[in-house]
Amino acid sequence: MRQKNNYLNIAVVLISMTLIFFLNISKASCAETEPVKIEVRHADKIDYDANSHVVILIGSVHIVRGTMSVKCDRVNMTLTRDEKGIENAVAEGRVEILDGTRRGRADKAVFTEGSSEITMTGNPKLWNEGNEISADQIIYNLKTRSMQAEGKVRGFILPGSEF
């Protein structure tokens, strides 16, 4: 019986070590080598300039990146030099952003990869779980899920809920 328990303990340790090893490799390879995938669900026109690493989507644009969906009239994306990521993206014209239960609307939205922030201007509004904010400018951080509104701020805030 004691020998059976030893074999069982060894098996559990080996399985645990194997899982940890493969999960860490999987995480590392995705984070370091996988390019950022952006799905273009619709655009009337796409222009790409390899020299300047710029992609321009025009007309009824609908793009998806992870859980975030963006609809607008035009998007200018500046890619990193290796083209495995985005430096920034500027969405203009009837911008609608959906990320889980969060919704945003503005005339213009600028996404900056380094800071993970979306700066919305031109009648911006942000909604989530009954909360609603409008202002001259709304900055939303995708990583920290924090929001900053400036200039003529109006809205509703429900205590205990998340923006």
N, C-alpha and C positions, 0 to 999 in steps of 0.2 A: 504494500500500500504506500509506504514511504517513497519507494522508487517511482511509483506512478505519479505521485505529487511532484517529485523533482522534474520528471519529464514534462509534466504539464506546466510547471513554472518556467522551465527553459523555453518551451514552445511559446508561451505568452510573451516572454522577453524578446525572443527572436521576431515574432510577428510585430510587436510594438516598434522595435528598431527598424524593421523593414518599412513599415508604414511611415514612420517619421522621416526616414531617408527619402522615400519616393515623394512624399508630400513637400518636403523642402526643395527637392530638385524641380518638381512641378511648379512651385511658386516662383523659384528663381528664374526658370526658363521663361515663364510667362512675363514676369516683370521686366526682364532685361532684354529678351530677344524678340518677343512678339510685338509687331507693330500695332498701333492703335487702330482698331477697326471702326470705320465709319460707314454705315450703310446709307446709300443714297436711294431713298424710296421713290423720289420723283424730283425732276428738274426739267425745265424746257430746254436748257442749254448748259453745257459744262465747258469751261475753258481751263486748260492746264498749261502752265509755263514751267518747264523743268529747270531752266536757268535761275529763275527767281523763287522756285519752290512754292508757287501760288496756285491754288485751285479756286476758280470762281464758278459758283452755281447760280443760275438765273432763272426766274419764272416758276412760281408755284413750288418752291423748294420744300422738300421734306427729308430731313436727315435724322438718323438714329445713331447714338453712341452709347452703348451699355444700356442703362435704364432711362436715359434722357432722349427725348424726342423734340426736334425743333422744326417749326414750319415758319416760312417767311417768303419774301419776294426775292431776296438775294443774299448769298453768303460768300464772303471772301475768306479763304483759309490760307494761312501761311504755315507751311510744313517745316519741320526741322530739317537740317541739312541732309541727314540720312533718310529722311522721309518716313521715319517710323513713328512720328508723333506730330503733334500740332503745337506750334508756338502760340498762335492766337487765331481766333475766328471772329469775324464781324458779320452779324446778321442784321439785315435792314428791311424795313417795310413790313408792317403787320406781323411782327414777331410773336410767336406763341411757343412757349417752352413748357414741356410736361416732364416731370421727373417723379415717378411714384404718385403720391397724393398732392404734390406741389405743382402749382400752375403759375406761370408768369406770362405777362403780356407787355409789350412795349413797341415803340417805333424802331428802336435800335438796341441791340444787345452785343456786348463785347466779352468774349471768353478768353481768359489768359491762362494758359496751362500751368505756368510756374506758380501762380498763386491760387489756382483752382477757383477763381472768382468769375462771376458773370456780373457785368455792370450794365444795368438796364436804364435807358433814358428815353425821353419822348413819351410822356404819359404812362410811365411804368406802373404796373400793378402786380402784386404777388398774393396768392391765395394758398392756404393749407389748413385743413381741419377746422373750418369756421373762422380762421384768422384771415384778415384782408388788410393790405397796406397799399396805399398809393402815395407817390411823392414825385419830386422832380428827378430824383436819381435813387435807384435801389441797387445795392451791391449785395450779392448773395454768394457765400462761400460753400462750394459743393462738398468739401471735406469736413468742415466743422459744422455745417448746417446753420451757420450764423448769418444774420441779415442786418444790414445797416441802411436806413432810409434818411435822405436829406432833402430839405426844401419842400415846403408846403405839405408836410406829412399828414395824412389822414388815414383812418381805418378803424378796424375792430380787432381787439386782442382778447382771446379767451385764456384766462389763467389756467395753467396746467397743461396746455396744449403746446405743440411744437410748431415753429415756423419752418 
